[in-house]
Amino acid sequence: MIKYLKKIREKKGKRWFALALIFALLPLLHLYYPHISFRLFDDRIDFHLGVYSLALLYVALAMGLNLSIGFIGMLDLGFAAFVGIGAYTLAILTNHSTLPFWIFIPVAALTAGFVRMVLGATCLHLRGDYLAIVTLGFGEIFVTLLKNNPGGLTGGPDGIPLSLLRLSLSDLTRFWLAYFFAMLAVWTVYRIKFSRIGRALESIREDEIAAEAMGIPVYRLKLLAYSLGGVIAGGIGALLAVEVGSAHPSNYDFFESARIVAMVVVGGTGSIFGSALGAIGFVFLLEIFRPLAEYRMLIFGAVMVLLMIYRPKGLLETERKRSKKKLSKLDCQK
């Protein structure tokens, strides 16, 4: 264990070690200061463990979507639908069983992963805007099916409440659940990126035809990355339903998918640390501007526009992109 921590503290992983340590120490801060607050325009902003749990869950969702957008360059506009599949799977199984809810988290993850694998098997031959339209259509179909089932299995437009389950778990317990699964998602994506599969996925993203000519199984690797993103989305979607206290159709519409896409793009596609930073920043900024309910999305949109103007590659670029910039500068100097 000590040797593993030393490896994490090396140059490549020191930022991750610092970020993980900060979030791990938040429960200690919660023991002395249950609510960290400040004032903005005469309104008090409270930061408690629920906000940090939400940030961690979105970090994991950004990792799952980064497998599609950042690793193989596939624009997915229906990612929230797989989050909803995981949430509704947990809600339905919990309400019809007396078993502990945590047993159904792997079931929710595998269900979402299976559905995403089936979708990917039929549409991964598409590229660019065509694939984006297919995923967008799937997301809209999923939300419509949830809403047009009044009184049925999904609860219709009212959704399925999980308030009693949420109340049975303390803020500290929900935080540690979010922390564990977020770190698990980060570790999984990190191990994939710096492996032979990760290098193969990167070659597919750069030039799919050249990668296939070199003998890389393009279709199988794309399907693997796409399905693994669904597994992460389903598992985190189950935890997200517990965190917010319900599985509701409006939580998994196009705007939720666009929000997760923006987290990855603003943080830096292909960058693990950048995607995590983008997710944390999104959650914290939305919480900070909550008193400005009528204008916070306007302010938030303006911030995103400025970021895309001055940082078009995201807050943190991948090592490959930085090395390309250095080589281009050297060529210009010559």
NORGIMO-V247647 format. One record per run of one state. SS is the DSSP state (H for helix, E for strand, C for the rest). FROM is the first residue (numbers start at 1). LEN is the number of residues. If there is no record, write none. Layout:
SS:FROM:LEN + SS:FROM:LEN
//
This chain:
C:1:1 + H:2:7 + C:9:5 + H:14:11 + C:25:1 + H:26:7 + C:33:3 + E:36:5 + C:41:2 + E:43:5 + C:48:1 + H:49:21 + C:70:9 + H:79:17 + C:96:7 + H:103:21 + C:124:4 + H:128:20 + C:148:8 + H:156:3 + C:159:1 + E:160:2 + C:162:1 + H:163:5 + C:168:3 + H:171:23 + C:194:2 + H:196:11 + C:207:1 + H:208:6 + C:214:4 + H:218:27 + C:245:1 + E:246:2 + C:248:1 + H:249:4 + C:253:1 + H:254:14 + C:268:4 + H:272:20 + C:292:4 + H:296:15 + C:311:8 + H:319:15 + C:334:1
//
